[in-house]
Amino acid sequence: HPCYNPDKVNVFTLDITKTEVPITQYLPVSSVDLITLIFVLSAISPDKMSHALNNIKQVLKPGGSVLFRDYGLYDQAMLRFKAGHKIDDQFYRRQDGTRAYYLQ
């Protein structure tokens, strides 16, 4: 796009739960003003959540913001699950095989 300015926007794909490739390979430490996470946290396995949040923390500037929208505990989407879809407390498998963790 002609308006794209790589000095202002850094576009890349990264699995923030993986330990093999550090997020700092793409972004300098404490360099991001705003991080948006739209239905990201609920898609992360609870055992990988800590690493994902540490990745976010590494690149967020002091005073920076994280905006997120996600599922919450007892969300209508959670209450609609039928028997047999529960993996663990607050953690479910959807019919398409993807997983959802409901935040408390």
Secondary structure, DSSP 8 states (H G I E B T S, - for coil): -TT--TTT-------TT-SSS-GGGTS-TT-EEEEEEES-GGGS-GGGHHHHHHHHHHHEEEEEEEEEE--BTT-HHHHT--TT-EEETTEEE-TTS-EEE-B-
